[in-house]
């Protein structure tokens, strides 16, 4: 502590001097944030929110403060799905990145009918605490937030991120992705499996981004994943589902929900994923980078619903030759 009664700390990588004896809750308030809406990591250890008012900052502390960025009545014929004990009607999950602003993001979510949105965990802006937050536009009491580990390249980074996410929002249902490299954004399955096992033991319920490999999917199921999320094509590519055979094998080989994650570019490709028997589809870029994101969100909703109905109906068999639909008997 200095002679002026202050201590030197770092907040989100930024050096500051603050009053000695200040609690973490008081610090958050002085920065302009509501303590109940942020999570704090102190010297690489997550501080339980219930103790923020009891823990005082000390000279040399390294602090990370983060937050999230980013319906109807049931009927007898509702075709819902369940993951980790939670039941949803919409089979479309949408991301919250790449939109021009939060207003457009919220409008697209509403048009999509999605009940789950993926959210990235990022540092709060200590220089502008009054900056808009995603929670101001998409109500987490109405839409389920699915914290994800986008941008993590090691299991340690992903685990650390999700521990903070749980403290910030209280959710155990999370999306795990551990990337192998920046060029392809393909998952590193060794790190992904390791992180899945650790998170499951800590009580998390990880929905896991993975390669389109039925063997890898089985290992994730054994490791504690609650949903398998194979890529249809590289993230953000819009190439559509490149290997329908392996996606189908994953669907047939697991008891867990299977959601195509990444690669879908338009509504017909979302329908294709559902026709393969997938539980749902997750997408971000296909909607956010459309010329009209809100209209594309509505199209994706229709595509997912049409594909699901077609799967339930059971398509006709394929034939090598023509088969007339009109009877030949009585032909004039």
N, C-alpha and C positions, 0 to 999 in steps of 0.2 A: 504494500500500500504506500502511495506517495504522501508527501507532507500535506497535500491539499485534500486528503481524504478520499482519493479516487484510486481505482485499480485499472490496470491495462488488460483488455480482453480482445478477442477477435470474434466478430459475429458474421457468419456466412462469408468468411475470408476477409472482412473489412475490420481494420483496427479501430478501436474506440476506447475512450476512457469513461468510466461510469462510477457512480457513487459507491463506495465500499459499503458492504452490508445489504446491498440491493438484492431482493429475491428475484428469481427467474420470472415469476408472475408480474412483479413490479416492473421488471425490465421490459417484458413484452408490452405492458400497458404504456410505459413511457415511449416506446417505439411506435405506439399507435395501433397495436393489435389487441384483440380480445384473447386472453390466455386460453380460453376454452376452445378456440378455433385453430390453434397451432400446435405443433409438436416440437419439442426441444431435445437436441442431442448435446450433451456436455462431455467434452473430451472422449468422444466416440462411444459414449454410453447414453442410451435413451433415458430421459428423466420422466417417470410417470407423471401424467398431467395432474393427478391428485396431490402431488408433492411440490408442484411449481412454486407454491406460496411458502414452502418451508426451506427450499434449497437456495443458498446465497451464492452470488457470483464471487469468484476468487481471482486474484491476480494471475494472469497467464491462461485463463480459461479459453478454450476453443469451443465456440457454440455454433450449432447449426439450427436455424429456425425454419420450419417448412410448413407449407399448406398445399392444398390441391389446386392445380391449374387445369388448366385444361382444354296407364290405364282403363275403368268400366266394371260392370258386374259379370260374375261367372255364369255360364250357361252349361247345360248338360253336355253340349257338343264341344266345349272348349278343349283345344288340343294343346295343353300346356306342357311344360317340361320342368324338370327339377334338377338342381345342382346343389350339393352340400346342404340338403334339407330345405332350400328355398325354391319356391315354385313361381314360374313366370309364364306369361302368355306369349309375349313377343319373342320371336326366335332371331331377331336382329339386334346385335350389339353394335353400337357405334362409338367411334373415338371422338376426342375433343381437341384435336390438333389441326393446324393448317387453315382454320377458318379466318376470315378477315377480321372478325370481332366476336365477342361473346354473344351479342344479339343474334347474329346469323347462326352461330352454333346452337343456341337454344331453339331457334325456329326449325332448324334441320332435325334436331332430336324430336321435337314435337311432331313433325311431318313423318318421321320414320316409325313412330309408335314404339320406339325402343324403351325398354324398362331398365336397361343397364347401359352405362357409359363408362368407357375406360378413361382414367385420369392419370396424368403424370404427377409425380411428387417433385416439386421444385422449391428452391429457397424463396422465402418471402422477400419482398423488396423493402429493405430497411430504410432506404432513402426516400421511398414514397409509400408509406403505410396505408394511404387512402386510395391506392390504385385498385381498380376493380378486380374482383376475384370471381372465379367460375361459379362458386356457390351463390353469388348474388344473382345469377341468371338461370342456373339449373339447380333446383332445390333437391339436396340429397335426402330429404324426407319423402320425396315423391319418386325420385329416380335413384336407383341403386348405383353408387359409385364403385367402380372396380379399379382400385389402385394397380398400376402396372409398373414394370421396371424397365421401360423403354430407355435405351441408351446405356444399359449396363452390360459390361463385357466380362465380368467375373462373377462367380457365385457370391463372393463376399460383398460386392457392390449391390447386388440384387437383394440379398438378405438384409443388409443395413437399410436399404431404401424401404423395404416392406415393414421392418420394425418401426421405423419412423411413421410410415403410413398408418399402421395400426394405432399408434399413439395419437395421431392427428385426427383420425376419423372413427376409430373403434371397430373397423371392419376386419374380419378374419378372411373373408372371401377376397382373393387377390389374383391378379394375372402375373405369372412369372415368365419373363423372357430373358435369356442370357445369350447375347449375340457373340458370334465368333469373329466377325470382321466387319469393317464399315462398308466395304464395297458391295457385298451381297446381302448383308444383314441376316445371313443364315444363322440358325441357333447353334451354339456350342453344346452338343448333347452331353458331353462328359460333365461340364459345369452345371448344366441344367438339371441333370439327374441328381447330382450332389446337393444342389440347392433345394430341390424338391424334398429330398429326404430330411434335411435339416428343418425346413419350414414346416413340414408336416408334423415333426416331433415337437415343434413349438406351438402347435395348435392352429397353424394357418391352414387354409383350404385353398391350395393353389390350382388355378386353371392354367395349364402350361402350354406355351407356344413351342412347337417342335417340328422336326422334319417329317415329311410324309412317309414314314417308315413304320409298318405294323409291329416290328420287333421293338423299336424304340418306344412306341406307344404302350406296349405291354409292360415294359420296364418302368415307365412313368406311373402306370396304374399300380404296380407293386410298390413303388416308392412313396405313394401317398397322394398322388394327384387326384383332383376331384373332377377334372374335365381335360380332355385331350384336344389340342388346338393346332392341327397340322397346317402348314402353309400351303396355299393353292399355287402360289408363285411368289417370287421375291416381294418383300414389303414395298408398297408404293408403286409397283410396276404396272398394275392394271392388265396383266397378261391373261387373266382367267385361270381356271384350274388346269394345270399342265399334266397331272397324272391322276386320272380318275380311278385307275385300277388300284393304286395303293391307298387312296382315300377310302374307297369302298372296302378294302381289306381291313383297314383300321376300324371302320364302322362295324364290320362283322366280328372283329376280334376282341372288342372291349365291351364291358358293361357300363362304361362311363359315357357321359355326353361327349359328342364329337362335334366341334365347331370349326369350320374352315376359317383360318385366320391369315389374312394377307393375300393379295393377288387379284381379288375380284375387282372388275372395273366397271361393270354395268349390270342391269337387272337380270338379263338372261343368264349371266354367269352365277348370280346368286341363286337363281332357280335351279341351275345345274347342280350346285352343291347340295341343295335340299333334295333333289331327285335321286341323289346317291344315298340318301338315308341319313344325312348329317342332321344333328340336332338343331344347328343354327349356323349363322354366319356372323363374323366380326369384320367390320370395315371402317376405314377412316378416309383415306385419300380419295377413294372412288366418289364419295359424297362431297368432301370439302373442296376438291379441285374441279368439280363439275362447273360448267358455265352458270348453272342455276342449282346451287347446292340443296336448296329446300325442295325443289321439284324432283331432283335426283333422289333425295331421301324418301320421298313418297313412292317413287318408282321402285326403289330397293325394297321397301315394305311390301309392295305388291308382288315383286319377284320372289321374295322369300315365301310369302303365303301361297303363291301359285305352285312353286316347286314342292312345298310340303303337301299340298292337296294332291298333286300328281303322284307323289311317292305313295301316299295313303291309298290312292285309287288303284295303283298298279298298272303300269303301262302295258300296251299290247305287245305280243311277241314280234320279233323281227323275222321277215321272210326274204328269201332270195329272189322270189319272183312276184309278179302282181297277183292280187287276189281281189276280184271285183266285189264291190260292196252291194251292188244291185243283183237280185236273183236272176238267173238265166232262164228258169222255167217260165213258160208262157210268153217268151220273147216273140214279138211280132216279126 
